[in-house]
Amino acid sequence: MSLLCSLFEFSRQAWYAAIKQKEKVSFEFDAVLAEILAIRKRIPGIGTAKLYELLKPFLSSHFIKMGRDKIHYLLKKEGLLVKRKGRRVVTTNSDHCLKKYPNLVKDIIPTETEVLWVSEMTGTPSLISRVVVALLIYH
C-alpha cells in the first residue's frame, strides 16, 4: 500500500482518511434518502426547498451537515426531482354548471350579409384583475 501511495504522492493516512470520508458520505446520503422517501410517501410532489425545511430537524439530530443544494444534487442523482407540469393555455371553460346553449347555426349557410350574427364572450387575466372581452361578429 505504501508503494501505491508514494506513486500517487499520498500518505497512507490520507488514503485511509479519504476512504473513511467516502463511506461516511455514502452512509449520510443513504440515511437522508430514506428520510426523503418517507416524507415523499406522506407528501408526494414536494420540492427541494420545502423538503429541506422538513429535513432540518432530522439532519441536526443525526449531526449531518447537508445544505439545500446538496439535497437537490442527491435528488437529481437518484432521479427524484419533481417533474414540472406543462403550461397550458386556458381558453373557454365549457365545464361549468350554467346552461349550455346548443349551436343553432351549425347547418346554416349565409346567403347575404347580416343574415347570421355570432357573439363570443371570453375573459383573460391581467396584472390587476380579469378582463372580459365581448365580440360580436356578423357574416
Disulfide bonds with the S-S distance in Angstrom:
none
